[in-house]
Amino acid sequence: MLAIIYERQGQPKDVLQVVDLPTPTPTGNQVLVQVEAAPIEPADLAVVRGVYRTPQTAPTIPGLEACGRIVALGPDAKHYQVGQRVMALPFKSPGWTNGTWQQFWCIEETELFPVPDVVDSATWSQFFITILTPWVMAVEEFRLSQGQNLLVTGAGSTVGQVLIQISRLMQFNFIGVVRRPEQVQEILALGASHVICSSTEDITQRAMALTQLQGVNAVVDAVGGTVTSQCFRALADNGKMFVYGLLALERESAIDIRKMLFYNLSLQGFWLPGWWDKSDPQYRLQVTQNAASLVAQGYLTAPVDSIFSARDVKEAVIKAESPGNKGRVILSFMD
Ligand SMILES: NC(=O)c1ccc[n+]([C@@H]2O[C@H](COP(=O)([O-])OP(=O)(O)OC[C@H]3O[C@@H](n4cnc5c(N)ncnc54)[C@H](OP(=O)(O)O)[C@@H]3O)[C@@H](O)[C@H]2O)c1
């Protein structure tokens, strides 16, 4: 079977290799999944580079998420049947050493979640990182109500675009921040209420003006550095901010402590695996089912920029990090 491996960490285009490996046989409670689609997410590339949360020592096959179909069951597997469609839960160890970037993925059945056929594989393959992350931040954690203002940096990112859909569905006012002026019209066309361009405008001043000097109720920040500082200053009384990405690669941000103190502001990191681990299993299952049902009904989707054959992984990883993508770059393992 075709698999993508790396033997040393480094730039993905340099270290990723396409190889032919024996198809594994499921044992115990494992199942064998024929992978249809696997996304290339920033976290996957950070793992390959060795700069993700925990540097891994013996990486082989990357890939945190996927959608595919079960083609064989181990002797003790009892929750699935051959032919069932599933997506991967990206929260445990498999993505570090036995990831999803392979044609046939042998995995414990507890690492999977069933999905219906009504939605395509490219969407389901990125459900947890791209759809559940923004859903949990905006709806479950912030608990914003109709008409409140949500400021989102990296608004053109795949997660940012899902936040536009969530805002429309829940009737929040989505104020996006982008770095390129030409992106302003694109993000407005997707349904943002307002878009601020960080390279030509001061985020704090513009956000305050847009909210009649009240400030925004919540911020979801994927960028870091000075963007974080400017967004934090734009929070309203009792405002809340999550930092969930480090796109600018700046580890430090200046925070206005006086404003934090007198306006009861909160600033917190958000990492989906951490939220998953600390959440009650019944509650997180319920949240997952609610969000998955909105996907199945067509209310939420994960934007796709392009689909590459897994054989062309080097071109695909370059495209995944090119400016101006309209959504996720997906690897197909079906040809
Ligand atoms: N904490 C979590 O649990 C979690 C979950 C999901 C995602 N994330 C993180 O969230 C971030 C966004 O993820 P994604 O999958 O949505 O990304 P993505 O689809 O790959 O999009 C990346 C976006 O970031 C923009 N960008 C790149 N560098 C930037 C910079 N220095 N300043 C401002 N914007 C910049 C790009 O804009 P251009 O079009 O201008 O290039 C593009 O819109 C990533 O850092 C990812 O690791 C975290």
The ligand as an SDF file (V2000), in Angstrom:
LIG
                    3D

 48 52  0  0  0  0  0  0  0  0999 V2000
   -5.4400   25.1530   19.1700 N   0  0  0  0  0  0  0  0  0  0  0  0
   -6.1100   24.3030   18.4230 C   0  0  0  0  0  0  0  0  0  0  0  0
   -6.7230   23.3630   18.9120 O   0  0  0  0  0  0  0  0  0  0  0  0
   -6.1140   24.5360   16.9450 C   0  0  0  0  0  0  0  0  0  0  0  0
   -7.0640   23.8910   16.1300 C   0  0  0  0  0  0  0  0  0  0  0  0
   -7.1070   24.2260   14.7810 C   0  0  0  0  0  0  0  0  0  0  0  0
   -6.1750   25.1100   14.2480 C   0  0  0  0  0  0  0  0  0  0  0  0
   -5.2440   25.6590   15.0830 N   0  0  0  0  0  0  0  0  0  0  0  0
   -4.2800   26.6410   14.5620 C   0  0  0  0  0  0  0  0  0  0  0  0
   -4.9930   27.7270   14.0280 O   0  0  0  0  0  0  0  0  0  0  0  0
   -4.2720   28.3260   12.9800 C   0  0  0  0  0  0  0  0  0  0  0  0
   -5.1660   28.4120   11.7450 C   0  0  0  0  0  0  0  0  0  0  0  0
   -5.4130   27.0990   11.3090 O   0  0  0  0  0  0  0  0  0  0  0  0
   -6.0680   26.8160    9.9000 P   0  0  0  0  0  0  0  0  0  0  0  0
   -6.0430   25.3680    9.7330 O   0  0  0  0  0  0  0  0  0  0  0  0
   -7.3590   27.5110    9.8080 O   0  0  0  0  0  0  0  0  0  0  0  0
   -5.0060   27.5320    8.9360 O   0  0  0  0  0  0  0  0  0  0  0  0
   -4.9650   27.5570    7.3570 P   0  0  0  0  0  0  0  0  0  0  0  0
   -6.2650   27.1970    6.7770 O   0  0  0  0  0  0  0  0  0  0  0  0
   -3.7570   26.8270    6.9080 O   0  0  0  0  0  0  0  0  0  0  0  0
   -4.7840   29.1060    7.0190 O   0  0  0  0  0  0  0  0  0  0  0  0
   -3.6890   29.8190    7.4070 C   0  0  0  0  0  0  0  0  0  0  0  0
   -4.1150   31.2800    7.3760 C   0  0  0  0  0  0  0  0  0  0  0  0
   -3.2350   32.0320    8.1620 O   0  0  0  0  0  0  0  0  0  0  0  0
   -2.9280   33.2310    7.5090 C   0  0  0  0  0  0  0  0  0  0  0  0
   -1.5870   33.5790    7.9490 N   0  0  0  0  0  0  0  0  0  0  0  0
   -0.4420   32.8940    7.7880 C   0  0  0  0  0  0  0  0  0  0  0  0
    0.5720   33.5200    8.3950 N   0  0  0  0  0  0  0  0  0  0  0  0
    0.0540   34.6300    8.9520 C   0  0  0  0  0  0  0  0  0  0  0  0
    0.5960   35.7040    9.7010 C   0  0  0  0  0  0  0  0  0  0  0  0
    1.9060   35.7590   10.0040 N   0  0  0  0  0  0  0  0  0  0  0  0
   -0.2210   36.6970   10.0880 N   0  0  0  0  0  0  0  0  0  0  0  0
   -1.5350   36.6520    9.7970 C   0  0  0  0  0  0  0  0  0  0  0  0
   -2.1170   35.6610    9.0870 N   0  0  0  0  0  0  0  0  0  0  0  0
   -1.3300   34.6750    8.6720 C   0  0  0  0  0  0  0  0  0  0  0  0
   -3.0250   32.9010    6.0360 C   0  0  0  0  0  0  0  0  0  0  0  0
   -3.3200   34.0790    5.3480 O   0  0  0  0  0  0  0  0  0  0  0  0
   -2.8260   34.3440    3.8330 P   0  0  0  0  0  0  0  0  0  0  0  0
   -3.9250   33.8540    2.9390 O   0  0  0  0  0  0  0  0  0  0  0  0
   -2.6280   35.8040    3.8340 O   0  0  0  0  0  0  0  0  0  0  0  0
   -1.5540   33.5610    3.6450 O   0  0  0  0  0  0  0  0  0  0  0  0
   -4.1960   31.9280    6.0250 C   0  0  0  0  0  0  0  0  0  0  0  0
   -5.4050   32.6330    5.9620 O   0  0  0  0  0  0  0  0  0  0  0  0
   -3.0270   27.4690   12.7870 C   0  0  0  0  0  0  0  0  0  0  0  0
   -1.9740   28.0770   13.4870 O   0  0  0  0  0  0  0  0  0  0  0  0
   -3.4060   26.1520   13.4370 C   0  0  0  0  0  0  0  0  0  0  0  0
   -2.2910   25.4310   13.9000 O   0  0  0  0  0  0  0  0  0  0  0  0
   -5.2020   25.4000   16.4030 C   0  0  0  0  0  0  0  0  0  0  0  0
  1  2  1  0
  2  3  2  0
  2  4  1  0
  4  5  1  0
  4 48  2  0
  5  6  2  0
  6  7  1  0
  7  8  2  0
  8  9  1  0
  8 48  1  0
  9 10  1  0
  9 46  1  0
 10 11  1  0
 11 12  1  0
 11 44  1  0
 12 13  1  0
 13 14  1  0
 14 15  2  0
 14 16  1  0
 14 17  1  0
 17 18  1  0
 18 19  2  0
 18 20  1  0
 18 21  1  0
 21 22  1  0
 22 23  1  0
 23 24  1  0
 23 42  1  0
 24 25  1  0
 25 26  1  0
 25 36  1  0
 26 27  1  0
 26 35  1  0
 27 28  2  0
 28 29  1  0
 29 30  1  0
 29 35  2  0
 30 31  1  0
 30 32  2  0
 32 33  1  0
 33 34  2  0
 34 35  1  0
 36 37  1  0
 36 42  1  0
 37 38  1  0
 38 39  2  0
 38 40  1  0
 38 41  1  0
 42 43  1  0
 44 45  1  0
 44 46  1  0
 46 47  1  0
M  CHG  2   8   1  16  -1
M  END
$$$$
